[in-house]
Amino acid sequence: MKSIVKYGLMSLVMAFGFILINADTASAQNRRHANREYRQDTREARRDYNRRVRNGNYRKAAKEYREDVRDARREYRQNVRRSSNGWYFYQNGRRYTRPSTQWYYRNGYFIRRY
């Protein structure tokens, strides 16, 4: 009886963890989360670069910093892209498009919004 309860509890914890992981990756596809992930990746790359420089590996530090920033930029472009008529992003498997410029008329002024 103890083992049934123990395995049931472990499977419940694992299932809840998988739900949290899937929710995080699904919500990370919109623009705000993509920006946050890009900033976080570049921050981590800079932190690693500084750590390697303190250890004295200048050449390796510069090379891996460039690679890390390049990977972060590639991943960001994959999540948020610009086309000829604006920018678009993927959320929940669908592609959402925003026009490059929209004009609004407010209080006697034309306002351009990207």
N, C-alpha and C positions, 0 to 999 in steps of 0.2 A: 504494500500500500504506500509506503514511503517513497519507493522508487517511482511509482506512477505520479505522485504529486510532484516529486522533484523534476521528472522529465516534462511534465505538463507546464510547470513554472518556467523551466528553461526554454521551452518552445514558445511560450507566450512572450518572454523577454526578447527572444530572437525575432519574432514576427513584429513586435513593436519597434525594434531597432531598424528592421528593413523598411518599415513604413516611414520612419523619420528620414532615413537616407533617401528614399525615393521622393519624398516631398521636397527635400532640399534641392535635389537635382532638377526637379520639374520647375520649381520657382526660380531657379537661377538662370532661366532662359530669357527673362525680360531685361530691359535695358538697364534699369537701376542696379539689379543684382550683377549684371555683366560688368558694369563700371566698378562696382565694389570688389568683385573678384579680380579684375585687372589691377586695381590699385593694391590689393593685398598681395598678388603675385609679384608685382614689381617691388613692393616693400620687402618681401622675403628675399628676393634676388639681391637687393642692395645690402640686406643684413648678412647674407652669405658671403657677398663680395668683401664686405668690411672684415668679416671674420677671417677669410682666407688671406687678405692683405696683412692682417696682424700676425698671421702665422708665417708670412714671408713668401707665399706662393703668388707672386704678382701676375705672371703670365697665365697661369691656370685660372686665377681669379678673374682676370679680364675676359678670358675666353668663355668661362662658364657663365659669367654675368651676361654677356651678349647673348648666349644661347637661351638663358632663362627669360630674358626680356623679350627675345624673339618669339619664344613659345607662348608667353603671356599675351603678346600682341596678336599672334595667330589665333589663339583661343578666343580673344575678345572680338576679333573680326568675324569669327565663325558665329558668335552669338549675336552680334549687332553689326549689320552691314549697311553700306550706303550704295544705292544704285543711281542711275542717271536721273530718276524722278524723285529721289528722297531716300530715306533710310527705312529698313525693315528689320524685324527681329522675330524669333521663333518662340512661341509659348504654347505648351501643351500640344505640340505637334502641328500647330497651325502657323502660317506666316502672316504677320501683321505688317501693313505698310503705312508709313507716314509720309506725306508729301514733303518735298524739300522746302517749299515756302508756301505759306498761307497768308493772305492779306485780310486784315480785319479793319473795319472803320469804327473808331471809338472817339467820342468827344472832339470831332472835327479833324482827327488824324488818322492816317492809314498806318496800321501797325503790322509789321511783317513778323511772322512766327515760323520757326523752323520745325 
